[in-house]
Amino acid sequence: MPNRTTLAAISLAFAAFLFGATFVVVKDALDVLPPFGFVGWRFVIGAAVLLAISRPRSRRAATAGVIAGLWLFAGYACQTKGLVTTSASNSGLVTGLYVVFTPVFAAALRRRAPRPAVFAGAVIAFAGLAALTLSDGFAFRSGDLWTIACAVAFAGHIVYLSRVAHRFPVIALTGVQLAVTGVLVILSIILQAPLLDPANFNATPNPSKAPWYFLGLQEMVSWGRPIWGGVIAPGLIILGLLLIPYADRNKRGVGVWFAPERRLACTLFLIFSVAMTVVIVIGTFMRGPNWGFFWPWQQWPH
């Protein structure tokens, strides 16, 4: 009977076969379903089947599954988006870059260079993949950029799983990953983010708002002189973050979320998070024409 190492190698080879076989199937399926709808359905159904068989038995197992699911969502979302404007052969080749990225990322986490044999094997594997998929030539398209991001995400997913998969039941861990991916896809479908009309130099929007991650800064700038909200306040925040390690020298509870032994650090983190959330919410939902204050239920003047 084969030993565990041999079974693992056979399983990986079979997984590689199934993974490669999906490219053509996904390409055909996208003619019927929208990209994110397709990803959502496949992962929701898969998660339901696996979690019906086995569920995570600890919070650590669930947390590991959620983190792995975030990597998985990024990979499949970028790959599916890229397949809209690129060919199946291009997608297979560019996605195969994860073979090169994975040992590089793993070596970076270990803070040492990858072994020459590992790096040479990754390059040879990618060269073989290129020889198989480039029979019709390679034409770079916009979708290939999405597929490069997919390769990075898949490499991160593999490296992370190599650190946690042996600690938890495989079926439960996989089920949580698929569930996270499915939920994120469903949210991305429900919470649409349509593009605005092309910019018109003769008609400035009123109000003109920055992206949400800069709205807190825009809100602070509106409170008084721009130098206070745009320079001094962010500078003091950065200075405060730099001083936290010197103000809180307690080494207990390091790496634990909201550890009771680190009250000062937790309090500072909570104050900063709440303050930034408040200014972003005000800028997003409570600012109208001429940056006036309006409650969300109030009508804007025309």
GUDRENKE-770413 format. One line per 5 residues: their letters; for each residue x, z, y of N, C-alpha, C. Coordinates in pm, whole numbers, always signed. Layout:
! residues N
a = X/Z/Y/X/Z/Y/X/Z/Y ~ ...
! end
This chain:
! residues 302
mpnrt = +84/+0/-120/+0/+0/+0/+88/+0/+125 ~ +58/-83/+224/+142/-89/+344/+148/+45/+415 ~ +265/+74/+475/+277/+199/+551/+210/+184/+687 ~ +208/+292/+765/+136/+293/+892/+197/+195/+992 ~ +330/+180/+990/+394/+87/+1083/+353/-57/+1054
tlaai = +348/-90/+925/+307/-227/+887/+162/-252/+925 ~ +75/-153/+899/-66/-169/+936/-82/-185/+1087 ~ -3/-110/+1162/-11/-122/+1308/+30/-261/+1353 ~ +137/-315/+1292/+182/-450/+1329/+76/-555/+1293 ~ +16/-540/+1174/-89/-635/+1134/-209/-626/+1228
slafa = -245/-504/+1265/-359/-485/+1357/-332/-550/+1492 ~ -208/-534/+1543/-174/-595/+1671/-177/-747/+1663 ~ -130/-801/+1550/-133/-948/+1533/-277/-999/+1530 ~ -364/-927/+1459/-505/-967/+1453/-571/-954/+1590 ~ -536/-847/+1663/-590/-830/+1798/-544/-943/+1889
aflfg = -418/-986/+1874/-368/-1098/+1954/-445/-1226/+1924 ~ -477/-1248/+1794/-556/-1366/+1756/-694/-1362/+1822 ~ -762/-1248/+1813/-894/-1237/+1874/-887/-1253/+2025 ~ -783/-1195/+2085/-768/-1203/+2230/-750/-1348/+2275 ~ -665/-1421/+2204/-644/-1561/+2241/-766/-1648/+2218
atfvv = -844/-1614/+2113/-963/-1694/+2083/-1072/-1680/+2187 ~ -1066/-1573/+2267/-1173/-1551/+2365/-1164/-1643/+2486 ~ -1049/-1703/+2514/-1034/-1779/+2639/-1131/-1897/+2645 ~ -1135/-1974/+2536/-1225/-2090/+2535/-1371/-2045/+2535 ~ -1401/-1939/+2460/-1538/-1888/+2455/-1583/-1841/+2593
vkdal = -1497/-1767/+2662/-1531/-1718/+2795/-1550/-1834/+2892 ~ -1464/-1934/+2883/-1475/-2049/+2972/-1609/-2118/+2955 ~ -1655/-2133/+2830/-1786/-2195/+2805/-1899/-2105/+2850 ~ -1883/-1974/+2829/-1990/-1881/+2866/-2012/-1877/+3017 ~ -1907/-1902/+3095/-1919/-1899/+3241/-2002/-2014/+3295
dvlpp = -2030/-2113/+3211/-2119/-2219/+3254/-2265/-2173/+3252 ~ -2290/-2061/+3187/-2427/-2010/+3173/-2447/-1882/+3252 ~ -2350/-1793/+3248/-2362/-1663/+3314/-2263/-1652/+3429 ~ -2296/-1576/+3535/-2199/-1550/+3641/-2086/-1463/+3588 ~ -1966/-1470/+3650/-1849/-1401/+3595/-1872/-1252/+3569
fgfvg = -1917/-1178/+3672/-1929/-1035/+3656/-2048/-998/+3567 ~ -2152/-1079/+3568/-2262/-1054/+3476/-2217/-1065/+3331 ~ -2134/-1165/+3303/-2083/-1183/+3168/-1997/-1064/+3125 ~ -1904/-1022/+3213/-1817/-908/+3181/-1901/-782/+3161 ~ -2001/-761/+3248/-2084/-642/+3237/-2157/-632/+3105
wrfvi = -2222/-741/+3064/-2299/-740/+2939/-2209/-716/+2818 ~ -2095/-782/+2814/-2010/-770/+2695/-1958/-628/+2679 ~ -1927/-561/+2791/-1871/-427/+2780/-1978/-319/+2764 ~ -2092/-337/+2825/-2200/-239/+2807/-2245/-237/+2661 ~ -2262/-354/+2602/-2303/-360/+2461/-2194/-300/+2371
gaavl = -2070/-336/+2397/-1960/-280/+2316/-1949/-130/+2329 ~ -1966/-77/+2452/-1958/+68/+2473/-2071/+139/+2400 ~ -2191/+83/+2405/-2305/+146/+2338/-2281/+157/+2187 ~ -2225/+54/+2127/-2200/+56/+1982/-2094/+159/+1947 ~ -1982/+159/+2021/-1872/+249/+1987/-1907/+395/+2014
laisr = -1974/+423/+2127/-2008/+562/+2158/-2117/+614/+2065 ~ -2196/+526/+2006/-2293/+570/+1906/-2221/+615/+1778 ~ -2102/+560/+1753/-2025/+598/+1635/-1944/+725/+1660 ~ -1880/+733/+1777/-1795/+848/+1808/-1791/+870/+1959 ~ -1796/+998/+1998/-1790/+1034/+2139/-1668/+1121/+2165
prsrr = -1617/+1119/+2288/-1501/+1205/+2318/-1536/+1352/+2304 ~ -1446/+1429/+2246/-1473/+1569/+2217/-1414/+1664/+2319 ~ -1344/+1613/+2417/-1285/+1699/+2520/-1284/+1626/+2654 ~ -1269/+1704/+2760/-1265/+1644/+2893/-1139/+1561/+2911 ~ -1029/+1602/+2850/-905/+1524/+2861/-921/+1386/+2797
aatag = -990/+1382/+2683/-1012/+1253/+2618/-1098/+1163/+2705 ~ -1201/+1221/+2766/-1287/+1141/+2855/-1210/+1093/+2977 ~ -1126/+1181/+3034/-1047/+1142/+3152/-950/+1030/+3118 ~ -885/+1040/+3003/-793/+933/+2962/-868/+802/+2944 ~ -989/+809/+2888/-1069/+687/+2872/-1110/+627/+3005
viagl = -1143/+712/+3102/-1182/+662/+3235/-1065/+590/+3302 ~ -947/+651/+3298/-830/+588/+3362/-797/+456/+3294 ~ -798/+456/+3160/-772/+331/+3089/-880/+228/+3120 ~ -1005/+275/+3137/-1113/+182/+3171/-1095/+117/+3306 ~ -1037/+190/+3401/-1011/+132/+3533/-910/+18/+3522
wlfag = -804/+39/+3443/-708/-69/+3421/-776/-188/+3352 ~ -859/-157/+3253/-925/-263/+3178/-1021/-342/+3267 ~ -1095/-272/+3350/-1188/-340/+3442/-1112/-434/+3535 ~ -1001/-385/+3590/-923/-470/+3681/-874/-595/+3609 ~ -828/-579/+3484/-777/-694/+3410/-883/-798/+3379
yacqt = -995/-755/+3323/-1098/-851/+3283/-1171/-909/+3405 ~ -1189/-830/+3509/-1254/-882/+3629/-1170/-992/+3692 ~ -1039/-967/+3704/-951/-1069/+3763/-941/-1191/+3672 ~ -935/-1170/+3541/-926/-1284/+3450/-1052/-1369/+3455 ~ -1168/-1305/+3453/-1293/-1380/+3455/-1311/-1452/+3587
kglvt = -1275/-1386/+3697/-1283/-1452/+3827/-1189/-1572/+3833 ~ -1070/-1558/+3775/-976/-1669/+3776/-1022/-1787/+3693 ~ -1093/-1760/+3583/-1139/-1869/+3496/-1243/-1958/+3563 ~ -1301/-1913/+3673/-1398/-1997/+3744/-1330/-2121/+3800 ~ -1205/-2107/+3845/-1138/-2219/+3913/-1010/-2262/+3844
tsasn = -981/-2211/+3724/-863/-2257/+3653/-902/-2292/+3510 ~ -812/-2357/+3439/-842/-2400/+3303/-814/-2289/+3203 ~ -868/-2304/+3082/-845/-2204/+2978/-697/-2198/+2941 ~ -628/-2314/+2940/-485/-2314/+2905/-403/-2244/+3013 ~ -433/-2271/+3140/-364/-2202/+3248/-387/-2052/+3240
sglvt = -513/-2014/+3215/-545/-1872/+3209/-471/-1805/+3094 ~ -466/-1871/+2980/-395/-1813/+2867/-247/-1796/+2895 ~ -187/-1896/+2960/-45/-1888/+2991/-16/-1778/+3092 ~ -88/-1777/+3203/-59/-1681/+3310/-93/-1539/+3264 ~ -202/-1522/+3191/-233/-1390/+3137/-121/-1342/+3047
glyvv = -57/-1436/+2977/+54/-1401/+2890/+173/-1340/+2962 ~ +172/-1344/+3094/+279/-1277/+3168/+282/-1127/+3143 ~ +170/-1071/+3094/+172/-928/+3065/+277/-896/+2957 ~ +314/-996/+2875/+418/-976/+2775/+551/-944/+2844 ~ +575/-1004/+2959/+696/-978/+3036/+680/-852/+3121
ftpvf = +562/-835/+3182/+541/-721/+3271/+543/-588/+3195 ~ +492/-586/+3073/+476/-459/+3001/+609/-385/+2980 ~ +714/-449/+2922/+840/-374/+2907/+903/-336/+3040 ~ +881/-417/+3143/+935/-383/+3275/+867/-258/+3330 ~ +734/-251/+3320/+662/-133/+3368/+698/-10/+3286
aaalr = +707/-27/+3153/+742/+87/+3068/+881/+140/+3102 ~ +975/+49/+3128/+1110/+92/+3164/+1110/+161/+3299 ~ +1027/+112/+3392/+1021/+175/+3524/+969/+319/+3514 ~ +871/+342/+3426/+821/+479/+3408/+927/+569/+3346 ~ +1007/+514/+3258/+1115/+593/+3196/+1238/+601/+3286
rrapr = +1237/+524/+3395/+1347/+521/+3493/+1477/+476/+3428 ~ +1467/+375/+3345/+1587/+314/+3289/+1555/+169/+3255 ~ +1660/+87/+3252/+1640/-56/+3229/+1594/-81/+3086 ~ +1509/-184/+3066/+1467/-216/+2929/+1585/-262/+2846 ~ +1577/-234/+2718/+1685/-278/+2629/+1693/-431/+2629
pavfa = +1813/-486/+2620/+1826/-633/+2622/+1742/-702/+2515 ~ +1734/-641/+2395/+1656/-704/+2288/+1508/-708/+2324 ~ +1457/-603/+2387/+1316/-599/+2426/+1288/-704/+2533 ~ +1374/-710/+2633/+1354/-807/+2741/+1366/-950/+2688 ~ +1465/-974/+2601/+1482/-1108/+2544/+1360/-1146/+2461
gavia = +1306/-1052/+2384/+1188/-1080/+2305/+1068/-1115/+2391 ~ +1052/-1044/+2505/+941/-1073/+2595/+953/-1212/+2654 ~ +1075/-1251/+2694/+1096/-1384/+2752/+1071/-1492/+2647 ~ +1120/-1471/+2524/+1100/-1571/+2417/+951/-1585/+2385 ~ +880/-1472/+2381/+736/-1477/+2353/+663/-1556/+2461
fagla = +699/-1534/+2586/+634/-1607/+2694/+670/-1755/+2689 ~ +795/-1786/+2655/+835/-1927/+2643/+758/-1995/+2531 ~ +738/-1926/+2418/+659/-1984/+2311/+515/-2006/+2351 ~ +459/-1911/+2427/+322/-1927/+2477/+312/-2046/+2570 ~ +413/-2064/+2654/+414/-2179/+2745/+420/-2310/+2668
altls = +500/-2314/+2562/+512/-2437/+2483/+379/-2472/+2416 ~ +302/-2371/+2379/+175/-2396/+2313/+65/-2440/+2410 ~ +69/-2392/+2534/-43/-2413/+2627/-16/-2520/+2731 ~ +108/-2568/+2745/+139/-2662/+2853/+147/-2806/+2804 ~ +79/-2838/+2694/+84/-2976/+2645/+23/-3074/+2744
dgfaf = -75/-3027/+2824/-141/-3114/+2923/-86/-3092/+3064 ~ +23/-3018/+3075/+80/-2991/+3206/+18/-2866/+3269 ~ +81/-2822/+3376/+35/-2702/+3446/+13/-2736/+3593 ~ -111/-2720/+3639/-145/-2742/+3780/-188/-2609/+3839 ~ -112/-2561/+3937/-142/-2428/+3994/-268/-2435/+4080
rsgdl = -362/-2344/+4053/-487/-2338/+4126/-505/-2198/+4182 ~ -605/-2184/+4271/-629/-2053/+4332/-664/-1948/+4227 ~ -733/-1991/+4121/-769/-1896/+4016/-649/-1837/+3945 ~ -534/-1905/+3951/-415/-1853/+3885/-363/-1727/+3953 ~ -388/-1712/+4084/-349/-1589/+4151/-429/-1470/+4097
wtiac = -560/-1493/+4075/-641/-1387/+4014/-588/-1355/+3874 ~ -544/-1456/+3802/-498/-1435/+3665/-365/-1361/+3662 ~ -280/-1382/+3763/-156/-1304/+3773/-190/-1156/+3792 ~ -287/-1128/+3879/-332/-989/+3896/-386/-933/+3765 ~ -454/-1018/+3688/-504/-978/+3556/-389/-939/+3465
avafa = -281/-1016/+3464/-165/-986/+3378/-103/-852/+3416 ~ -94/-824/+3546/-41/-695/+3591/-129/-581/+3543 ~ -261/-598/+3555/-353/-493/+3512/-346/-472/+3361 ~ -339/-578/+3283/-330/-563/+3138/-200/-493/+3099 ~ -91/-525/+3167/+35/-457/+3138/+25/-307/+3168
ghivy = -38/-274/+3282/-59/-133/+3313/-146/-64/+3210 ~ -247/-135/+3162/-338/-81/+3060/-262/-52/+2930 ~ -176/-144/+2888/-101/-125/+2763/-4/-7/+2777 ~ +66/-1/+2889/+162/+108/+2909/+92/+243/+2910 ~ -24/+248/+2977/-96/+375/+2982/-146/+415/+2844
lsrva = -201/+319/+2768/-249/+350/+2634/-136/+397/+2543 ~ -17/+342/+2563/+96/+385/+2479/+129/+533/+2499 ~ +86/+588/+2612/+114/+728/+2642/+2/+822/+2600 ~ -120/+769/+2580/-233/+858/+2553/-307/+827/+2424 ~ -295/+705/+2371/-379/+665/+2257/-358/+752/+2134
hrfpv = -236/+800/+2112/-208/+880/+1992/-263/+1022/+2002 ~ -315/+1059/+2120/-362/+1197/+2138/-511/+1213/+2108 ~ -587/+1103/+2110/-732/+1114/+2101/-786/+1015/+1998 ~ -910/+1040/+1947/-973/+945/+1855/-988/+806/+1917 ~ -950/+704/+1842/-942/+569/+1897/-1079/+515/+1936
ialtg = -1179/+532/+1850/-1311/+474/+1877/-1373/+535/+2003 ~ -1365/+667/+2014/-1421/+734/+2132/-1347/+692/+2259 ~ -1214/+685/+2251/-1135/+645/+2368/-1171/+503/+2410 ~ -1184/+413/+2313/-1221/+274/+2344/-1362/+266/+2401 ~ -1454/+344/+2344/-1591/+343/+2395/-1600/+385/+2540
vqlav = -1524/+487/+2580/-1525/+531/+2719/-1468/+422/+2809 ~ -1360/+356/+2765/-1303/+247/+2843/-1406/+137/+2870 ~ -1475/+96/+2765/-1573/-10/+2780/-1689/+34/+2868 ~ -1729/+161/+2856/-1838/+212/+2938/-1801/+211/+3086 ~ -1679/+255/+3117/-1633/+255/+3256/-1631/+113/+3311
tgvlv = -1578/+20/+3233/-1574/-119/+3277/-1713/-174/+3301 ~ -1806/-148/+3208/-1942/-196/+3224/-2012/-139/+3345 ~ -1994/-8/+3369/-2058/+56/+3484/-2003/-1/+3615 ~ -1872/-19/+3622/-1812/-73/+3744/-1859/-216/+3771 ~ -1873/-292/+3664/-1922/-429/+3682/-2065/-430/+3732
ilsii = -2149/-344/+3674/-2289/-336/+3718/-2296/-295/+3865 ~ -2214/-198/+3905/-2213/-157/+4046/-2167/-271/+4136 ~ -2070/-349/+4091/-2022/-460/+4174/-2129/-568/+4189 ~ -2219/-578/+4090/-2328/-675/+4101/-2437/-623/+4194 ~ -2469/-494/+4181/-2576/-435/+4263/-2534/-423/+4409
lqapl = -2412/-373/+4433/-2363/-350/+4569/-2291/-476/+4616 ~ -2367/-569/+4665/-2311/-696/+4711/-2231/-676/+4840 ~ -2128/-757/+4857/-2048/-756/+4979/-2035/-899/+5030 ~ -2143/-956/+5083/-2138/-1096/+5126/-2047/-1115/+5245 ~ -1983/-1230/+5251/-1898/-1262/+5365/-1983/-1290/+5488
ldpan = -1928/-1256/+5604/-1996/-1286/+5730/-1976/-1434/+5764 ~ -2047/-1476/+5868/-2030/-1614/+5914/-1889/-1634/+5967 ~ -1840/-1758/+5968/-1707/-1783/+6025/-1697/-1733/+6169 ~ -1577/-1689/+6205/-1555/-1633/+6338/-1586/-1736/+6447 ~ -1650/-1690/+6552/-1682/-1774/+6668/-1622/-1709/+6791
fnatp = -1524/-1777/+6851/-1455/-1719/+6966/-1548/-1701/+7086 ~ -1657/-1772/+7088/-1749/-1763/+7201/-1860/-1661/+7181 ~ -1864/-1597/+7064/-1971/-1500/+7038/-1913/-1384/+6957 ~ -1867/-1281/+7028/-1810/-1164/+6961/-1922/-1076/+6907 ~ -1917/-1035/+6781/-2022/-948/+6727/-2029/-816/+6802
npska = -2149/-765/+6817/-2170/-637/+6885/-2267/-553/+6803 ~ -2218/-449/+6733/-2081/-394/+6738/-1985/-471/+6647 ~ -1858/-471/+6685/-1754/-532/+6604/-1680/-420/+6532 ~ -1696/-413/+6400/-1641/-301/+6325/-1526/-346/+6235 ~ -1429/-256/+6225/-1317/-279/+6134/-1363/-259/+5990
pwyfl = -1283/-300/+5891/-1316/-266/+5751/-1331/-116/+5736 ~ -1406/-74/+5635/-1442/+68/+5624/-1319/+159/+5619 ~ -1208/+112/+5560/-1091/+199/+5548/-1019/+216/+5681 ~ -1055/+136/+5786/-1001/+155/+5919/-1106/+208/+6017 ~ -1230/+223/+5969/-1336/+266/+6059/-1313/+408/+6110
glqem = -1251/+494/+6028/-1220/+629/+6076/-1129/+625/+6196 ~ -1028/+539/+6191/-936/+525/+6305/-1009/+466/+6425 ~ -1093/+365/+6404/-1169/+306/+6514/-1262/+408/+6578 ~ -1322/+494/+6495/-1410/+598/+6547/-1332/+698/+6633 ~ -1214/+739/+6587/-1133/+833/+6664/-1087/+772/+6796
vswgr = -1053/+643/+6794/-1010/+576/+6917/-1122/+576/+7021 ~ -1248/+571/+6976/-1360/+563/+7070/-1390/+696/+7139 ~ -1328/+805/+7094/-1361/+936/+7150/-1296/+961/+7287 ~ -1195/+889/+7320/-1126/+913/+7447/-1023/+806/+7470 ~ -908/+847/+7522/-801/+751/+7543/-750/+700/+7408
piwgg = -727/+569/+7399/-684/+512/+7270/-557/+576/+7214 ~ -468/+622/+7304/-343/+678/+7253/-365/+804/+7171 ~ -474/+880/+7202/-502/+1002/+7127/-554/+970/+6987 ~ -651/+880/+6980/-708/+846/+6850/-624/+751/+6768 ~ -547/+663/+6835/-473/+561/+6763/-329/+595/+6734
viapg = -271/+690/+6810/-129/+722/+6792/-108/+871/+6763 ~ -155/+956/+6853/-123/+1099/+6842/-192/+1163/+6721 ~ -325/+1139/+6705/-397/+1202/+6593/-342/+1155/+6458 ~ -326/+1022/+6433/-266/+982/+6305/-124/+1035/+6287 ~ -48/+1042/+6399/+88/+1097/+6389/+88/+1242/+6346
liilg = -6/+1321/+6401/-15/+1461/+6362/-59/+1475/+6216 ~ -148/+1386/+6171/-191/+1390/+6031/-72/+1362/+5939 ~ +6/+1259/+5971/+123/+1226/+5889/+224/+1340/+5891 ~ +246/+1399/+6010/+338/+1512/+6020/+290/+1630/+5935 ~ +158/+1654/+5939/+104/+1763/+5858/+124/+1739/+5710
lllip = +105/+1614/+5666/+127/+1582/+5525/+273/+1602/+5486 ~ +365/+1570/+5578/+507/+1589/+5550/+544/+1737/+5541 ~ +471/+1822/+5613/+504/+1965/+5616/+440/+2044/+5503 ~ +342/+1983/+5433/+273/+2056/+5326/+369/+2111/+5221 ~ +468/+2030/+5171/+559/+2087/+5070/+638/+2206/+5120
yadrn = +663/+2214/+5252/+738/+2327/+5306/+647/+2447/+5334 ~ +521/+2421/+5364/+427/+2530/+5391/+375/+2592/+5263 ~ +366/+2514/+5156/+315/+2563/+5029/+425/+2548/+4924 ~ +497/+2656/+4898/+609/+2653/+4803/+568/+2702/+4664 ~ +442/+2724/+4644/+393/+2772/+4516/+407/+2663/+4410
krgvg = +474/+2692/+4301/+496/+2594/+4195/+397/+2606/+4081 ~ +308/+2704/+4087/+209/+2719/+3981/+93/+2621/+4002 ~ +41/+2568/+3894/-72/+2477/+3904/-36/+2337/+3947 ~ +93/+2303/+3943/+134/+2169/+3984/+76/+2065/+3888 ~ +16/+1959/+3943/-40/+1853/+3861/-179/+1880/+3808
vwfap = -241/+1991/+3851/-376/+2026/+3807/-470/+2014/+3925 ~ -578/+1940/+3906/-676/+1921/+4014/-741/+2054/+4049 ~ -741/+2089/+4179/-810/+2207/+4232/-769/+2333/+4157 ~ -639/+2347/+4132/-589/+2466/+4064/-614/+2589/+4151 ~ -671/+2700/+4097/-697/+2819/+4179/-569/+2883/+4232
errla = -453/+2854/+4167/-327/+2912/+4215/-277/+2844/+4342 ~ -336/+2732/+4379/-286/+2656/+4495/-397/+2644/+4600 ~ -438/+2758/+4650/-548/+2760/+4745/-514/+2688/+4875 ~ -392/+2707/+4926/-355/+2643/+5053/-357/+2492/+5040 ~ -294/+2439/+4934/-292/+2294/+4915/-432/+2239/+4896
ctlfl = -514/+2308/+4816/-651/+2262/+4793/-733/+2265/+4922 ~ -713/+2368/+5003/-787/+2379/+5128/-749/+2267/+5225 ~ -618/+2241/+5238/-573/+2133/+5326/-625/+1998/+5279 ~ -622/+1977/+5149/-672/+1851/+5094/-821/+1836/+5122 ~ -897/+1945/+5105/-1041/+1940/+5127/-1073/+1912/+5274
ifsva = -1001/+1978/+5365/-1025/+1957/+5508/-997/+1812/+5546 ~ -884/+1759/+5500/-848/+1621/+5533/-950/+1523/+5475 ~ -991/+1544/+5350/-1085/+1452/+5286/-1221/+1454/+5355 ~ -1269/+1575/+5386/-1400/+1586/+5452/-1396/+1524/+5591 ~ -1288/+1551/+5667/-1278/+1498/+5803/-1276/+1345/+5803
mtvvi = -1198/+1285/+5714/-1191/+1140/+5709/-1323/+1080/+5662 ~ -1389/+1147/+5568/-1519/+1097/+5521/-1622/+1100/+5633 ~ -1621/+1206/+5712/-1720/+1220/+5820/-1703/+1109/+5923 ~ -1578/+1083/+5967/-1558/+982/+6071/-1588/+842/+6018 ~ -1559/+818/+5889/-1590/+687/+5831/-1741/+668/+5821
vigtf = -1814/+772/+5779/-1959/+763/+5770/-2021/+740/+5907 ~ -1970/+811/+6010/-2023/+792/+6146/-1999/+648/+6192 ~ -1877/+597/+6171/-1847/+462/+6215/-1925/+356/+6139 ~ -1956/+383/+6012/-2025/+283/+5930/-2174/+279/+5957 ~ -2237/+396/+5964/-2384/+403/+5965/-2443/+446/+6098
mrgpn = -2364/+498/+6192/-2420/+558/+6311/-2368/+498/+6441 ~ -2304/+383/+6433/-2256/+316/+6552/-2326/+181/+6565 ~ -2380/+157/+6686/-2452/+33/+6712/-2391/-45/+6826 ~ -2470/-124/+6898/-2418/-206/+7008/-2342/-122/+7110 ~ -2233/-180/+7159/-2145/-115/+7256/-2090/+18/+7203
wgffw = -2085/+30/+7073/-2036/+149/+7004/-2116/+274/+7041 ~ -2244/+254/+7067/-2331/+367/+7094/-2371/+438/+6966 ~ -2412/+564/+6981/-2450/+645/+6864/-2598/+623/+6835 ~ -2629/+588/+6711/-2767/+569/+6665/-2781/+633/+6528 ~ -2890/+706/+6509/-2919/+756/+6376/-2953/+637/+6284
pwqqw = -2928/+651/+6156/-2950/+536/+6066/-3092/+481/+6070 ~ -3191/+565/+6103/-3330/+518/+6105/-3372/+463/+6241 ~ -3286/+468/+6341/-3321/+418/+6474/-3300/+266/+6482 ~ -3385/+201/+6561/-3373/+59/+6585/-3271/+32/+6696 ~ -3189/-70/+6677/-3093/-106/+6780/-3163/-187/+6888
ph = -3127/-168/+7016/-3184/-250/+7123/-3132/-393/+7114 ~ -3214/-487/+7148/-3177/-629/+7142/-3150/-681/+7283
! end
